[in-house]
C-alpha cells in the first residue's frame, strides 16, 4: 500500500502549480514535512495492524492465558500504543503550528485580501491607496501577513505552494502568514465552496525581488 | 395449549393486516425494521447513482457532462442522501429489526412511534427526491454554510427543500432514538441485567443517546436559517448582529457526533458477528462498552476540527486537535479488542468475514488519515481538498458500509429463512473492495496535488487528468460490485434453499426463533443468565416455542410483553401494546402537510396542520389506558406483575425523559447560540435592548411556581382518592400565566428583522410560548382523562408524565425570562 502510494508519487511526481508537496516557501515546506513524516508513520502502523489481522488465519493454536491476553490487546495495544504515538504527533504538530503563526518582526510586510464572488482585491500596508485585483504582489524572502475578509459569502485564501489556507468570513478578519523563497508566480485558489463560479475562482501571488518590490510599492507597477 | 396452537393464537394476535394494506397499518418492529432497511437501501442506490455522476463528470478535464448548476445539486444531494437518508435510517431499521429479538422480547417500547418515524422518513425523503426530479434540489453543499445558503445568495427554493425536508426526516431519528433507548433500558428478557446485554444493544443505546443530544443543534440551525430565509431574521448576517460562524458551530456540533452515530452501530455489528466468525466470544466486553461510551463523550468535544481554517486562535485549535487525536484511543481499544478476539478464536473465511476484513483494511487507513487531518497545520493544507473527501469515504465506507454488508450476509438467513445458493457474494466483495480502494486512494493523492473538493471541472494543465480517470474507473468497478450484491439478494429471495435454524451457530437470542421470524418473536419469553443464552442451552428455541418461558398463555387477545428493572433485569411491569393502526401514517401525512406548507409558503394551511396534528396526538394518547383497574398479571414462574399504566415510572414516563433530554439539548443550543452571537459576532451590542417588564416577570415567575406546585397537588389528590380536578385547573392557569409572559417577549422583541438580538429573543419567546401552550394542552388532556374515568388511585401513570413536562416548562421559562429581562434590568 505505502509502496504503491510512494511509487505513484515518484512516477507522476509531486510537481504541480497547486501541489502541497512541492513547497516554495517555509510554511508549505514545514507542512509538507509533516505529511511525509505522518505518511511513513501511518504506513508502519498500517503494516503492523494488517499483520496482526492476518496472523490468526495462518497460526495453528489459539492463545492460552486469557488475562494476559486481554492485558496485551486492550492495555498495551489499545491504550498505551496509540497514546504514545499520538502524544508525540500532537507535540510535533503543535510546535510546527506555532512556527507558522503570524508574529511581529522587523521585516514583516502587511497586505490585505478582500474576497467577493469571482474577485479578490488586494491592498498594501506599505502603499495605502494602492490596490490590485486577482494578483497579489509580495516581496520574495520576506514574511507577509495577509489580512483576509469577505464581503459576500465565505471564501478561503489558499496558495498551496506557499502555505495552508484560511477562510475569508464576512465580518471577521483572519491573518495568514505566507512567504515565498524566490521570485516567481504562485497559483492561488479560493478554497471554500461559493456556488456557481467556484471552479475557476483563482488568483495569483507574484513574488518580487527587492528592487522590483520597491518599484511596485512606489508606483503600483511591477 | 400445544406448540402449534400457541403459534396460531399468537400469530392471530400479533400479525399485521394481510397484503399491501398491512404495510400502512403495521406497528410491528420486524415489519418496520424491514421497511426501514428496504427504503434506506433504495436511497443508498440513489446516492450511489449520484456518486457515479460525480465521477463521470470528473473523469476528464473540462467535461461538458453537467454544468456547475446541476453538478452542485448532484454533490449536495449525494452527501445529504448518504448521511440522512441512508446511514442513519439503516441504523434505525437494523436496530428496530434486531433489538427486541436480541433482547428476548416481543416488540419495541412504542410500536406506533416506530411507524410514525418511518412514515416521516418516507415522506421527508420523498420531498428530497421530488426536488431532485424537478431540478431544484439543494445546491449549497450538504453542510449548507450561510451566507451562501442565505436569502441573498440562494434566493431559490432549493435550500428550503434541504432545511425543511431534512428537519422532517430528523423527526424519525429522534423518534427512533427515544424508542430504542427506552426499549433497551426497559424491554428485555427477565434476568438480562445490563452486563448480560448483547453487545449490539450497548452500541445501539450509546448511539441513540448521541442522536438525542447530537441532532437538536442541527434542527435548531435549520430552523434559524429557514427563519432567516423566510422572514428575514438575520441570525447569520454579520452586518445585522448575526454571524455565519454560528451555523458552522451548530452544524458541526451535530456533524461530528454524526460520524460516530454512523460508526458505532456498525461497530456493534462487528462486535456481534466477528466472535461468531471466529468461533469464540468477544474479548473485553466491558472494555468495549466503556470505550464506546468514551467515544460518545469525546465526539461532542471535537466539532471544531471541521473549523481549523476559520481563524480560531491556535491554542484553541490545539485543544480540539488533542481531543480529536484522543478519539483514536477508544477506537484503538475497540480495534485491538476485535483483533484480539480473532487471536482468541479460530477465524474462518465465511462471507460476512470477508466484509469484516474489508472493514479492517479500509477503516484503519481512514483512521490514520483522520489522525493526519486532526494535526492542525496539515489540515490547513488538506482542508477542502479531495484528500478530505478520500479520508471521509475511508471512514464511512470502511466503518459503515463494509460492516453493514457483513451484517447483510449474516442476518439474511434470519430475514428470509434461506441460505445462499449462488456464490456471487465473493465476486461482488472483490469488486467492491478493489473498486473502492482504486477510487479513493487516487483521491488522496489528487487532493495533495491541490484539487479542491466540490469543483465541477478542472483544466488539462492542472495535471490531475490521469489520477481522476483512474479514480473514476475504480468507482465504476465499485458500482458493478454493488450491482452484483443486488443480484445476489434477488437470487436469494427467489432461488435459495431453506436454511436451518441458527446457521452460524451464534449464541444470541435472535436465532432462538424460527426463521423468517414470527410476528411475536418468542412464543414465551426466555430467562437469561448469560450473554450467550443460546450457546448455554441449544434447546432453548424449542423450549420457548413450547411455552416454557414467561407469558406463554395469551390473554384477552392482548399483545403482551413485560419490562424489567433497568440494571438488574428483574421483571417489573406487564405491558399491553397497541395493535395495528393507520394513526401513525395519517399523523405523518398531516405532519407532512405542515412542512410542505412551510416550504411552499402556504402559511394559511400551517395552523390547519398544527390543529390536525394536535387532534391526532390527542387520539394517540387517549387510546391507551383503561377505564377499570387491571389485576396483577401472572407471567409464569411465580411472578405477578402490575400493569405499566398503574405505576409511576411507566414506559411513557421514560419516553418523556429522553424526549425532554433532546428538547433540553435544543434549548441549550439556542442559549449557546445567543451567548455566541453576544460575545463573538460583529455588530454588537444591539441598537436597543429589550425593555424589562416587572409585571411580565412576576407573571411568569408565579406561573412557574403555581404550575409546578399545583400539578403535584393534583397527583397527590389522585393518589389519596380525592378530586384532582381543582389543582389541575390551577396548574393550567399557571401554564397560561407562563404563556402570557412568553408572549410578552415575542411581541416586544426589539426589531427582530434588524438585529440578531431581537431575532434570538423572538425565537426564545416563541419556544417558551409553545411549551406553555403544550403544557396547558397536556393539563386539559389529563383533566379530560380524570373526568372520563381513565385515572384512579392505581391508574396514576399519567400524572408523573405531565409533571415532568410542567417541570421542564417551568425551569425553561425561568431561564428564558432571565435571559430576556435581566440585561434590561441590569443595564
Interface residues (C-beta under 8 A of the other chain):
Chain A: X1 X4 X5 X8 X9 X12 X14 X15 X16 X17 X18 X19 X20 X21 X28 X30 X31 X34 X35 X38 X42 X45 X46 X49 X50 X52 X53 X55 X56 X57 X59 X62 X63 X66 X69 X70 X72 X73 X74 X77 X78 X79 X81 X82 X83 X86 X89 X90 X92 X93 X94 X96 X97 X98 X100 X101 X152 X153 X154 X156 X160 X163 X164 X165 X166 X167 X169 X170 X171 X172 X174 X175 X189 X191 X192 X193 X194 X195 X196 X197 X198 X199
Chain B: X68 X69 X72 X139 X140 X141 X145 X146 X147 X148 X152 X153 X154 X237 X238 X239 X243 X244 X245 X278 X280 X283 X284 X287 X291 X309 X310 X311 X314 X317 X318 X321 X322 X325 X326 X328 X329 X332 X333 X334 X335 X336 X337 X339 X340 X342 X343 X344 X345 X346 X347 X349 X357 X360 X361 X364 X365 X368 X369 X371 X372 X375 X376 X377 X378 X379 X380 X381 X382 X383 X384 X385 X441 X444 X445 X448 X449 X450 X451 X452 X453 X454 X455 X456 X457 X458 X462 X463 X466 X467 X681 X682 X683
